[in-house]
Structure formats: structure tokens, C-alpha cells
């Protein structure tokens, strides 16, 4: 299975959003800073996540994004699917035309693996990831690191 950066970034951004939008909407620029992701790429991903009914954009001062559903109701497979990623380990994209328009010897093996990966990712919610101590520690560290970068940038602009 090849999970592209699109799927990885979407999951990462959604976990970040789940942590940081519990009280107020979170700006994509903040997610981009904390996760070292491209803002324009995040905008594309969030357009898809919004269409899938996972996030809601809030306009105006203090605006940003927030989850449309509880973190416990959003599983990782749904996030990956929302950004048009396929959970597929076959070389034929699940079309059963791996070898001369016929299934190859190992087609069923790779289909089974895809099903197991999908089942695994469907069984993990954002809320469950947020409860993991290591994930919490990383989220806190990233927030501190991003805040320091913002303060340094602001300080250099004020003194310029």
C-alpha cells in the first residue's frame, strides 16, 4: 500500500485541528506552522475535508476551522478517503487486471492486505489518537515550538 503525502498530511492536520480547535476555531496558518506543512496544500486538503462534512470553516476575526463532528466519530480511514486516497495494496488498483487483464497469482493476497489495513484504520478515531500520551506530548511540543517561531518573527519585525 502506498499512502501518499495527501493522506498523511490530511490525517496529521486533522489530529492537530482536533487538539487545537476544542475551544476556538484554528487557522490553517497555525496548523501549517505547527506541522511544517504548505499552507496552499492545506487549503486544498481542507476544501475536500469540508466537502466530506468533517470540518467547518468559520469566517471573520478569530475564524478558522473546527471539526463538524466529535473526534470520536471521525476515523482515520474516513479522513484518507475524504482526500481521495485509496487504501489499496494491489498493483492493479483493485481492478483484477494485474496480468494480461486477469488477476495475478498474488492478487487475493494484496486485496486481503488492503482489507486489513482499511479495517485497522477504520478502527482508530481522532479521539483515540488524542488520548495517547506520546501524541499529547508531541502536540504540546509542536505548539510551544510554533509559538517560539511566531514570537521571534514578531520580535524581529518590531525591531526592524
Protein Blocks (a to p, Z undefined) as FASTA:
>chain_A
ZZdfklmmmmmmmmmmmmmmmmbccdfklmmmmnopafklmmmmmmmmmmnopaccdede
hiacddfbdfklpcfklmmmmnopacdfbfnlonopmggoiacfklmmmmmmmmmmmmmm
mmpcfklmmmpmklmmmmmmmmmmmmmmmmmmmmmmmmZZ
